């Protein structure tokens, strides 16, 4: 199945099931990191198709998320020094802050949208700090929107590798 066909399946799922269960509200679209450019092209057509089909949706761009989190804490200018002095502590702290930020951002966007689809964009920008399995697990049960998680990586049986790195097991997500 092509990326475009898989994205069309996402639209069909969202249109056919207005209230997703907590266990399957996330739609995980695994694709090879080598297909990232093809995914982005397919995503543009997909977003136009969502609008045409009347599917409420919001794009949540993660490309600047690490920098936004550091800037809010007044740590952006100090980040290289902190990373050099205490890399383990700095990276753990950033990971925790990023995950909490993403949960909060997705919850806020979902509440504003009501129903429909949150489309995550540039998920690789938060690699290697964020585990999307953790983010999805911490979304409150009352969040009633679908969440499309583009997953540049591989999936073999129960093992998921995000950008070549093991990324958890319990995704509470439907693979598309």
C-alpha positions as CSV (number, residue, x, y, z in Angstrom):
1,X,0.0,0.0,0.0
2,X,1.4,3.4,-0.9
3,X,1.8,6.2,1.7
4,X,-1.1,8.1,-0.1
5,X,-3.4,5.0,0.2
6,X,-2.5,4.6,3.8
7,X,-3.3,8.2,4.6
8,X,-6.6,7.8,2.7
9,X,-7.3,4.9,5.1
10,X,-6.7,7.3,8.0
11,X,-9.4,9.6,6.7
12,X,-11.8,6.7,6.2
13,X,-11.2,5.6,9.8
14,X,-11.8,9.1,11.2
15,X,-14.9,9.5,9.1
16,X,-16.3,6.1,10.1
17,X,-15.6,6.3,13.8
18,X,-16.4,9.7,15.4
19,X,-15.5,8.6,18.9
20,X,-12.3,6.7,19.1
21,X,-11.5,4.4,22.1
22,X,-8.6,5.4,24.3
23,X,-6.8,2.2,23.3
24,X,-7.0,3.1,19.6
25,X,-7.3,6.8,19.2
26,X,-3.7,7.0,18.0
27,X,-3.1,6.0,14.4
28,X,0.6,5.1,13.9
29,X,1.8,5.5,10.3
30,X,5.1,3.7,10.2
31,X,7.3,4.6,7.2
32,X,11.0,4.3,6.4
33,X,13.1,7.4,7.3
34,X,14.1,7.2,3.6
35,X,10.5,7.9,2.6
36,X,10.3,11.1,4.6
37,X,10.1,13.4,1.5
38,X,7.5,11.1,-0.1
39,X,5.5,11.2,3.2
40,X,5.6,15.0,3.3
41,X,4.3,15.1,-0.3
42,X,1.6,12.6,0.4
43,X,0.7,14.5,3.6
44,X,0.0,17.7,1.7
45,X,-2.4,15.9,-0.6
46,X,-3.9,14.2,2.5
47,X,-4.6,17.5,4.2
48,X,-6.3,18.9,1.2
49,X,-8.4,15.7,1.0
50,X,-9.4,16.1,4.7
51,X,-10.6,19.6,4.1
52,X,-12.5,18.5,0.9
53,X,-14.1,15.6,2.9
54,X,-15.1,17.9,5.8
55,X,-12.9,16.2,8.3
56,X,-12.1,18.6,11.2
57,X,-8.3,18.5,11.8
58,X,-5.4,20.5,13.2
59,X,-1.8,20.1,12.3
60,X,0.5,20.1,15.3
61,X,4.1,20.9,14.1
62,X,6.8,19.6,16.4
63,X,9.8,21.0,14.5
64,X,10.6,23.7,17.1
65,X,9.3,22.0,20.2
66,X,12.7,21.3,21.9
67,X,13.7,25.0,21.4
68,X,10.3,26.3,22.6
69,X,10.6,24.2,25.8
70,X,14.1,25.5,26.5
71,X,13.2,29.1,25.7
72,X,10.2,29.0,28.1
73,X,12.5,27.8,30.9
74,X,15.1,30.5,30.0
75,X,17.6,27.8,29.1
76,X,17.9,28.2,25.4
77,X,21.2,30.2,25.5
78,X,22.6,27.9,28.3
79,X,21.6,24.6,26.6
80,X,25.0,23.8,25.0
81,X,26.9,24.5,28.2
82,X,24.4,22.5,30.3
83,X,24.6,19.6,27.8
84,X,28.4,19.7,27.9
85,X,28.6,19.8,31.8
86,X,25.9,17.3,32.7
87,X,24.8,15.6,29.5
88,X,22.8,12.8,31.1
89,X,20.9,15.1,33.5
90,X,20.3,17.7,30.9
91,X,18.9,15.2,28.4
92,X,16.7,13.5,31.0
93,X,15.3,16.9,32.1
94,X,14.7,17.9,28.5
95,X,13.0,14.6,27.7
96,X,10.6,15.0,30.7
97,X,9.8,18.6,29.9
98,X,9.2,17.8,26.2
99,X,6.9,14.8,27.0
100,X,4.8,16.9,29.4
101,X,4.7,19.8,26.9
102,X,3.5,17.5,24.1
103,X,0.8,15.9,26.3
104,X,-0.4,19.4,27.3
105,X,-0.2,20.7,23.7
106,X,-2.2,17.8,22.3
107,X,-4.8,17.9,25.1
108,X,-5.2,21.7,24.4
109,X,-5.5,21.2,20.7
110,X,-7.9,18.3,21.0
111,X,-10.2,20.2,23.4
112,X,-10.3,23.2,20.9
113,X,-11.0,20.8,18.0
114,X,-13.7,18.8,19.8
115,X,-13.7,15.8,17.4
116,X,-11.7,15.0,14.3
117,X,-8.0,14.4,13.8
118,X,-4.8,15.9,15.3
119,X,-2.0,15.5,12.6
120,X,1.4,15.4,14.2
121,X,4.1,16.9,11.9
122,X,7.9,16.6,12.1
123,X,7.9,13.9,14.8
124,X,11.6,13.3,14.2
125,X,12.3,16.8,15.6
126,X,11.8,15.5,19.1
127,X,14.0,12.4,18.6
128,X,15.6,11.0,20.7
129,X,14.1,12.7,23.7
130,X,10.4,11.8,23.4
131,X,8.7,8.4,23.4
132,X,5.4,8.8,21.6
133,X,4.2,5.7,23.5
134,X,4.6,7.7,26.8
135,X,2.9,10.8,25.3
136,X,-0.1,8.8,24.1
137,X,-0.3,6.9,27.4
138,X,-0.5,10.2,29.3
139,X,-3.2,11.8,27.2
140,X,-6.3,12.1,29.4
141,X,-9.1,9.6,28.6
142,X,-11.5,12.5,27.8
143,X,-9.5,13.5,24.8
144,X,-11.9,12.4,22.1
145,X,-9.9,13.1,18.9
146,X,-7.9,10.8,16.7
147,X,-4.1,11.4,16.7
148,X,-2.0,10.6,13.6
149,X,1.6,9.9,14.5
150,X,3.9,9.7,11.5
151,X,6.6,7.2,12.6
152,X,9.8,7.3,10.6
153,X,11.2,4.0,11.5
154,X,10.5,0.3,11.3
155,X,8.0,-2.2,12.8
156,X,8.7,-5.9,13.1
157,X,6.1,-7.9,15.0
158,X,5.9,-6.1,18.4
159,X,9.1,-4.2,18.1
160,X,9.0,-0.5,16.9
161,X,12.2,1.4,16.1
162,X,11.8,5.2,15.7
163,X,14.7,6.4,13.6
164,X,16.5,3.1,14.2
165,X,16.1,3.2,18.0
166,X,13.8,1.0,20.1
167,X,10.8,3.0,21.0
168,X,8.6,1.1,23.4
169,X,6.0,-1.6,23.1
170,X,2.7,-0.4,24.4
171,X,1.6,2.2,21.9
172,X,-2.1,2.0,22.5
173,X,-2.3,2.7,18.7
174,X,-3.6,1.2,15.5
175,X,-1.0,0.8,12.9
176,X,-2.0,2.1,9.5
